Amino acid sequence: MQNKDTQAPETNIERTMEQIVSAAQAIPLERDLSVVIEDSVRAATRTYYLPDEDDRLRAVFATYLRTRSILVEAIDSMMPVLQNKLKWRNELRTFTLAFTAGCLLVRATKFIIDLARKHPVIWEKLDESELRYGIERKTISRLYESLTSPKKMWQFHQATLFFEAEKTEILALSELSSLDKELIHLLRLELPFIESRKRDYLRLRIRYRIYDIVRRNTSGYKKAMFHLFRLTGSAVAELKQPMKKPNNSVKGAKRVNPEILSEISQKLKPGDIIITRHDDALSNLFLPGYWPHAAFYMGNPAQLEALNIVNSPSPEHEIIESKKDGVKFRPLNETLSVDSFVVIRSRMSENFLTQAIQTAMSHAGKRYDFLFDFTKANRLACTELVYRAYHGVNDLQFSLNERSGRMCISAEDLIDQMMRSKKFDVHALFTEKTDKIIYDTEARAELEVSYSSKW
């Protein structure tokens, strides 16, 4: 089911490149906003937004914030190189990755800001707090303040000058691989915007004391590059769930510890769906409900052999899961490096389970769908992988719901529909409330608490 390229181990830079290339397709463009602009005209006339108009506008802003958070995270992973300008020349591929992501971030932010400035009613609405998305008051104003910072513009200008000096060699990186080719294609599309940003910088430079910038950065570029590539990003970074402190005693540790992982690994069966949650994940802000993410448990080698499934991935890969770097086979400990999880188990026979598992495996290698459009199969979000694996198996039918203008299924929709089908049941649950894994009837009762109706 898997080709050699899929099996080959990825480097961090390749994973980061995959994130950037995939996220780029979700950046809102003018053609995507005609309805939002029409809504703003009507809202300006009546002086307020209707609920459906409000939701459409929030959906665009949430898509932008979600995409920007992925790009910022990708850039952060390259900070050891980016903090030292002397490394740029020797680490040209890393610089190019970060510079491309930075260009995408700046252009996307400028586009959103320009739209809001042109339509004041949009600006006013996007500066409201919205608890459903975890967005704080004055978010777009903070983005605008960061975007127009002369200091940050100067920092970006320095990176632009380096890019232009090394342009020929940077563009030649497209010959390294098909993924590099896609990245350089994105960078080529940014060239007209890079030139316009140079002119913006020159206008701002007159009003800014450049010597003060130099004086404050005499120690080097350690902080300069960090702020450069996070241009306009601090406002989003600060929204992390929002200001939520982790409940773990060890900073950065996840609640699912080795003991919990060992226990649940002995209980999982092929075809299980694992729904997970990180307490402080930025993605929680833009997804409905408590449970935001889904993964598909294929089984360990012995379990797959018992189902006569051949060409399975390597022994340590028991999961197939769609994350920001695409649909990939993953180890269980990666999937369960989380704070909470629930395991939903199919009641179907082995023949049906085999069909679902093989279908799920057939999607390996696809990219992540940051737009959450389940009507298309070329890119898959996490829940879409489960949806496409099980839909039609043993007459199971899922219904897509319109959320933020897209036809999709959230993780909580998925749980609800699986349970209502009577073809699945809750097998295990672990949250901060339980502090241990609970099973079957007890787990189902605890999960039902978060739903308005019973299954």
C-alpha positions as CSV (number, residue, x, y, z in Angstrom):
1,M,0.0,0.0,0.0
2,Q,3.0,2.2,0.4
3,N,5.8,3.2,-2.0
4,K,9.4,3.6,-1.1
5,D,9.2,7.4,-1.0
6,T,6.5,7.2,1.7
7,Q,8.6,4.7,3.7
8,A,11.8,6.8,3.6
9,P,12.3,8.7,6.8
10,E,11.7,12.5,6.5
11,T,14.1,15.1,7.7
12,N,12.7,18.0,9.8
13,I,13.2,20.4,6.9
14,E,11.1,18.3,4.6
15,R,8.3,18.1,7.1
16,T,8.4,21.8,7.5
17,M,8.4,22.3,3.7
18,E,5.3,20.1,3.5
19,Q,3.6,22.2,6.1
20,I,4.3,25.5,4.3
21,V,3.3,24.2,0.8
22,S,0.1,22.7,2.2
23,A,-0.8,25.8,4.3
24,A,-0.3,28.2,1.3
25,Q,-3.4,26.9,-0.4
26,A,-5.6,28.0,2.4
27,I,-4.6,31.6,2.5
28,P,-7.8,33.7,1.7
29,L,-7.7,35.4,-1.7
30,E,-10.0,38.1,-3.2
31,R,-11.9,35.5,-5.3
32,D,-12.9,33.8,-2.0
33,L,-14.3,36.9,-0.4
34,S,-17.0,38.2,-2.8
35,V,-19.8,37.1,-0.5
36,V,-18.0,38.6,2.6
37,I,-17.7,41.9,0.8
38,E,-21.3,41.9,-0.2
39,D,-22.3,41.1,3.4
40,S,-20.2,44.1,4.6
41,V,-22.1,46.4,2.2
42,R,-25.4,45.3,3.6
43,A,-24.2,45.4,7.2
44,A,-22.9,49.0,6.7
45,T,-26.3,50.0,5.4
46,R,-28.2,48.6,8.4
47,T,-25.2,49.4,10.8
48,Y,-24.9,45.8,12.1
49,Y,-24.3,42.2,10.9
50,L,-26.8,39.5,10.8
51,P,-25.8,36.2,12.5
52,D,-25.1,34.3,9.2
53,E,-23.1,37.3,7.8
54,D,-21.1,37.4,11.1
55,D,-20.3,33.7,10.8
56,R,-19.1,34.0,7.2
57,L,-16.8,36.8,8.1
58,R,-15.5,35.0,11.2
59,A,-14.9,31.9,9.1
60,V,-12.6,33.9,6.7
61,F,-10.7,35.4,9.7
62,A,-10.4,32.0,11.4
63,T,-9.0,30.4,8.2
64,Y,-6.4,33.2,8.1
65,L,-5.5,32.7,11.7
66,R,-5.4,29.0,11.5
67,T,-3.1,29.1,8.4
68,R,-0.9,31.8,10.0
69,S,-0.5,29.7,13.1
70,I,0.8,26.7,11.0
71,L,3.3,29.0,9.1
72,V,4.5,30.6,12.4
73,E,5.0,27.2,13.9
74,A,7.0,26.0,10.9
75,I,9.2,29.1,11.1
76,D,9.8,28.6,14.8
77,S,11.2,25.2,14.1
78,M,14.0,26.8,12.1
79,M,15.0,29.4,14.7
80,P,18.4,27.8,15.5
81,V,19.5,28.8,12.0
82,L,17.5,32.0,11.5
83,Q,18.8,33.6,14.7
84,N,22.3,33.8,13.2
85,K,22.7,35.7,10.0
86,L,26.1,34.2,9.4
87,K,24.4,30.8,8.9
88,W,22.0,32.0,6.2
89,R,24.5,31.4,3.4
90,N,25.4,27.9,4.6
91,E,21.8,27.0,5.3
92,L,20.3,28.5,2.2
93,R,17.5,25.9,2.1
94,T,16.4,26.7,5.6
95,F,16.5,30.5,4.9
96,T,14.4,30.0,1.8
97,L,11.8,28.0,3.7
98,A,11.5,30.7,6.3
99,F,11.6,33.6,3.9
100,T,8.8,32.0,1.7
101,A,6.7,31.4,4.8
102,G,7.4,35.0,5.9
103,C,6.3,36.4,2.6
104,L,3.1,34.4,2.7
105,L,2.4,35.6,6.2
106,V,3.0,39.3,5.4
107,R,1.0,39.2,2.2
108,A,-2.0,37.4,3.9
109,T,-2.0,39.8,6.8
110,K,-1.7,42.8,4.5
111,F,-4.6,41.5,2.4
112,I,-6.9,41.0,5.5
113,I,-5.9,44.5,6.9
114,D,-6.5,46.2,3.5
115,L,-9.9,44.6,3.3
116,A,-10.8,45.7,6.8
117,R,-9.6,49.3,6.2
118,K,-11.6,49.5,3.0
119,H,-14.7,48.3,4.8
120,P,-14.8,49.8,8.3
121,V,-17.7,47.6,9.3
122,I,-15.4,44.6,8.8
123,W,-12.7,46.2,11.0
124,E,-15.1,46.9,13.8
125,K,-16.5,43.3,13.7
126,L,-13.1,41.6,13.6
127,D,-12.0,43.7,16.6
128,E,-14.8,42.2,18.7
129,S,-13.9,39.3,20.9
130,E,-15.4,36.0,19.9
131,L,-15.3,33.3,22.5
132,R,-16.4,30.5,20.1
133,Y,-13.0,31.0,18.4
134,G,-11.0,32.0,21.4
135,I,-10.3,35.4,19.7
136,E,-9.6,38.3,22.0
137,R,-10.8,41.9,21.6
138,K,-8.7,44.2,19.3
139,T,-7.0,41.2,17.5
140,I,-7.0,42.9,14.1
141,S,-5.8,46.2,15.5
142,R,-2.8,44.4,17.1
143,L,-2.1,42.7,13.8
144,Y,-2.1,46.0,12.0
145,E,0.2,47.6,14.6
146,S,2.7,44.7,14.1
147,L,2.4,44.9,10.3
148,T,3.2,48.6,10.2
149,S,6.1,48.5,12.7
150,P,9.0,50.3,11.0
151,K,11.4,48.2,13.0
152,K,9.9,44.9,11.8
153,M,9.7,46.3,8.3
154,W,13.4,47.0,8.5
155,Q,14.2,43.5,9.6
156,F,12.2,42.0,6.8
157,H,14.0,44.4,4.4
158,Q,17.3,42.9,5.5
159,A,16.1,39.4,4.6
160,T,14.8,40.7,1.3
161,L,18.2,42.2,0.5
162,F,19.8,38.8,1.3
163,F,17.3,37.0,-0.9
164,E,18.0,39.3,-3.8
165,A,21.8,38.9,-3.4
166,E,21.4,35.1,-3.5
167,K,18.3,35.0,-5.8
168,T,19.9,32.8,-8.5
169,E,21.1,30.2,-6.1
170,I,17.9,30.2,-4.1
171,L,15.6,29.7,-7.2
172,A,17.9,26.9,-8.3
173,L,16.9,24.9,-5.2
174,S,13.9,23.9,-7.2
175,E,16.1,21.2,-8.8
176,L,16.6,19.3,-5.5
177,S,13.2,17.6,-5.3
178,S,9.6,17.9,-6.4
179,L,8.7,19.4,-3.0
180,D,11.5,22.0,-3.4
181,K,10.1,22.8,-6.8
182,E,6.7,23.5,-5.3
183,L,8.2,25.7,-2.6
184,I,10.2,27.8,-5.2
185,H,7.1,28.1,-7.3
186,L,5.4,29.7,-4.3
187,L,8.3,32.0,-3.8
188,R,8.2,33.0,-7.5
189,L,4.6,33.9,-7.1
190,E,5.6,36.2,-4.2
191,L,8.2,38.2,-6.3
192,P,5.8,41.0,-7.3
193,F,4.8,41.4,-3.6
194,I,8.4,41.4,-2.5
195,E,9.1,44.4,-4.7
196,S,6.1,46.3,-3.4
197,R,7.1,45.6,0.2
198,K,10.5,47.1,-0.6
199,R,8.8,50.4,-1.6
200,D,6.7,50.3,1.6
201,Y,9.9,50.0,3.6
202,L,11.5,52.9,1.8
203,R,8.5,55.1,2.7
204,L,8.6,54.1,6.3
205,R,12.4,54.4,6.6
206,I,12.2,58.2,6.4
207,R,10.1,58.3,9.5
208,Y,12.2,55.9,11.5
209,R,15.5,56.4,13.3
210,I,17.5,53.6,11.7
211,Y,20.5,54.2,14.0
212,D,18.4,53.3,17.0
213,I,17.6,49.9,15.3
214,V,21.2,49.3,14.7
215,R,22.2,50.3,18.2
216,R,19.6,48.0,19.8
217,N,20.7,45.0,17.6
218,T,24.5,45.3,18.0
219,S,24.5,41.9,19.7
220,G,23.5,40.3,16.4
221,Y,20.4,38.9,14.7
222,K,19.3,36.5,17.4
223,K,16.1,38.3,18.2
224,A,15.9,40.2,14.9
225,M,15.3,37.1,12.8
226,F,12.8,35.7,15.3
227,H,10.7,38.9,15.0
228,L,11.3,39.2,11.3
229,F,9.7,35.9,10.4
230,R,7.0,36.3,13.0
231,L,6.0,39.6,11.5
232,T,2.4,40.2,12.6
233,G,2.5,36.8,14.4
234,S,2.7,37.8,18.0
235,A,-1.0,38.6,18.2
236,V,-1.9,35.1,17.2
237,A,0.7,33.4,19.3
238,E,-0.6,35.1,22.3
239,L,-4.1,33.7,21.6
240,K,-3.0,30.2,22.6
241,Q,-6.2,28.8,24.1
242,P,-6.4,31.8,25.3
243,M,-3.7,32.4,27.9
244,K,-4.4,28.8,29.1
245,K,-1.9,27.4,31.5
246,P,-1.0,23.7,31.1
247,N,-2.3,21.6,34.0
248,N,0.8,19.4,33.9
249,S,3.3,19.6,36.7
250,V,6.2,19.5,34.2
251,K,6.3,22.3,31.8
252,G,5.5,21.1,28.3
253,A,4.6,17.6,29.5
254,K,1.4,15.9,28.2
255,R,-1.1,14.3,30.6
256,V,-0.9,11.0,28.7
257,N,2.2,9.6,30.4
258,P,4.1,6.4,29.6
259,E,2.0,4.3,32.0
260,I,-1.3,5.5,30.4
261,L,0.2,5.0,26.9
262,S,1.3,1.5,27.8
263,E,-2.1,0.6,29.2
264,I,-4.1,1.8,26.2
265,S,-1.7,0.3,23.6
266,Q,-2.7,-3.1,25.0
267,K,-6.4,-2.4,24.5
268,L,-6.6,-1.0,21.0
269,K,-8.0,-3.0,18.1
270,P,-7.8,-2.5,14.3
271,G,-10.3,0.0,13.1
272,D,-10.5,2.0,16.4
273,I,-10.9,5.7,16.0
274,I,-8.9,7.8,18.5
275,I,-10.2,11.3,19.2
276,T,-7.6,13.5,20.9
277,R,-7.1,16.9,22.5
278,H,-4.1,19.1,23.4
279,D,-5.3,21.5,26.2
280,D,-3.2,24.4,24.8
281,A,-3.2,23.7,21.1
282,L,-3.8,26.8,19.0
283,S,-6.0,24.8,16.7
284,N,-8.6,24.4,19.5
285,L,-9.4,28.1,18.9
286,F,-10.7,27.5,15.4
287,L,-12.5,24.2,15.8
288,P,-15.8,23.5,17.4
289,G,-16.2,21.6,20.6
290,Y,-13.9,20.0,23.2
291,W,-12.6,17.2,20.9
292,P,-10.8,18.6,17.8
293,H,-8.7,15.8,16.3
294,A,-9.2,12.3,15.0
295,A,-6.8,9.4,14.1
296,F,-7.3,5.9,12.7
297,Y,-5.7,2.9,14.4
298,M,-4.8,0.3,11.8
299,G,-3.2,-2.2,14.1
300,N,0.2,-3.6,15.0
301,P,1.8,-6.2,12.6
302,A,0.3,-9.2,14.3
303,Q,-3.2,-7.7,14.2
304,L,-2.8,-6.7,10.6
305,E,-1.6,-10.2,9.7
306,A,-4.6,-11.7,11.4
307,L,-6.8,-9.6,9.1
308,N,-4.7,-10.8,6.1
309,I,-3.7,-7.2,5.3
310,V,-0.4,-7.2,3.5
311,N,2.0,-4.4,2.5
312,S,1.5,-2.8,5.8
313,P,3.8,0.0,7.0
314,S,6.8,-0.5,9.2
315,P,6.2,-2.3,12.6
316,E,6.4,0.9,14.7
317,H,3.6,2.6,12.7
318,E,0.2,1.5,14.0
319,I,-1.6,4.7,13.1
320,I,-2.7,6.5,9.9
321,E,-3.4,10.1,10.6
322,S,-3.8,13.4,8.8
323,K,-1.9,16.3,10.4
324,K,-0.5,19.5,9.1
325,D,2.4,17.6,7.3
326,G,-0.1,15.4,5.5
327,V,-1.6,11.9,5.7
328,K,1.1,9.6,7.0
329,F,1.7,6.4,8.9
330,R,2.7,7.3,12.4
331,P,3.7,5.6,15.7
332,L,1.1,5.4,18.5
333,N,3.2,7.4,20.9
334,E,3.2,10.4,18.5
335,T,-0.6,10.3,18.1
336,L,-1.1,10.0,21.9
337,S,1.3,12.7,22.9
338,V,-1.8,14.6,24.1
339,D,-3.7,15.6,27.2
340,S,-7.0,13.7,26.6
341,F,-8.3,11.0,24.3
342,V,-11.4,8.9,23.6
343,V,-11.4,5.6,21.7
344,I,-14.4,4.8,19.5
345,R,-14.7,1.2,18.5
346,S,-16.5,-0.3,15.6
347,R,-19.0,-3.1,16.1
348,M,-18.6,-4.3,12.5
349,S,-17.3,-7.7,11.5
350,E,-13.7,-8.3,10.5
351,N,-14.5,-8.2,6.8
352,F,-15.9,-4.7,7.1
353,L,-13.0,-3.6,9.3
354,T,-10.5,-4.9,6.8
355,Q,-12.3,-2.8,4.1
356,A,-12.2,0.3,6.2
357,I,-8.5,-0.1,7.1
358,Q,-7.4,-0.7,3.6
359,T,-9.3,2.3,2.4
360,A,-7.7,4.4,5.1
361,M,-4.2,3.2,4.1
362,S,-4.8,4.0,0.5
363,H,-4.9,7.7,1.3
364,A,-1.4,7.8,2.6
365,G,0.7,10.5,1.0
366,K,-2.0,13.0,0.5
367,R,-1.7,16.5,1.8
368,Y,-3.6,18.1,4.7
369,D,-6.7,20.1,3.8
370,F,-6.5,23.4,5.7
371,L,-9.8,24.5,4.0
372,F,-11.8,21.6,5.5
373,D,-13.6,21.0,2.2
374,F,-14.8,17.4,2.3
375,T,-16.3,17.5,-1.2
376,K,-12.8,17.2,-2.6
377,A,-10.6,14.1,-2.0
378,N,-7.1,15.4,-3.1
379,R,-6.4,16.8,0.4
380,L,-7.7,15.4,3.6
381,A,-8.3,16.8,7.1
382,C,-8.0,14.5,10.1
383,T,-11.7,13.7,10.3
384,E,-12.1,13.4,6.6
385,L,-9.7,10.4,6.6
386,V,-12.0,8.6,9.0
387,Y,-15.1,9.7,7.0
388,R,-13.6,8.4,3.7
389,A,-12.4,5.2,5.3
390,Y,-15.8,4.2,6.9
391,H,-18.4,5.8,4.7
392,G,-20.4,3.2,2.8
393,V,-18.8,0.3,4.8
394,N,-21.6,-2.0,6.1
395,D,-24.1,0.7,4.8
396,L,-22.7,3.3,7.1
397,Q,-23.6,6.8,5.9
398,F,-22.1,10.0,7.2
399,S,-23.7,13.4,6.7
400,L,-21.6,16.4,5.9
401,N,-22.5,19.6,7.8
402,E,-22.0,23.2,6.6
403,R,-19.5,24.8,8.9
404,S,-18.0,28.2,8.0
405,G,-19.2,27.8,4.5
406,R,-17.6,24.4,4.0
407,M,-19.1,21.0,3.9
408,C,-17.3,18.9,6.5
409,I,-17.5,16.9,9.7
410,S,-15.9,18.1,12.9
411,A,-14.5,15.6,15.4
412,E,-17.5,16.0,17.6
413,D,-19.8,15.6,14.6
414,L,-17.9,12.4,13.8
415,I,-18.4,11.0,17.3
416,D,-22.1,11.9,17.3
417,Q,-22.8,10.3,13.9
418,M,-20.8,7.2,14.7
419,M,-22.7,6.7,17.9
420,R,-26.1,7.4,16.4
421,S,-25.4,4.8,13.7
422,K,-25.3,2.1,16.4
423,K,-22.3,0.7,14.5
424,F,-19.8,2.1,17.0
425,D,-19.4,2.4,20.8
426,V,-17.2,4.1,23.3
427,H,-14.4,1.9,24.4
428,A,-12.1,4.1,26.5
429,L,-11.8,7.6,27.8
430,F,-9.0,9.6,29.4
431,T,-9.3,13.3,30.5
432,E,-8.2,15.5,33.3
433,K,-11.5,14.8,35.0
434,T,-10.9,11.0,35.1
435,D,-7.2,11.0,35.7
436,K,-7.2,7.4,34.6
437,I,-8.5,5.4,31.7
438,I,-12.1,4.4,32.1
439,Y,-13.8,1.9,29.8
440,D,-17.0,0.9,28.1
441,T,-20.2,1.8,30.0
442,E,-18.4,4.2,32.4
443,A,-16.5,5.8,29.5
444,R,-19.7,6.2,27.4
445,A,-21.6,7.8,30.3
446,E,-18.8,10.3,30.9
447,L,-18.6,11.2,27.2
448,E,-22.3,11.7,27.0
449,V,-22.1,14.5,29.5
450,S,-20.6,16.8,26.8
451,Y,-23.5,16.2,24.4
452,S,-27.0,17.6,24.5
453,S,-28.7,14.3,23.5
454,K,-28.2,10.7,24.4
455,W,-27.2,8.0,21.9
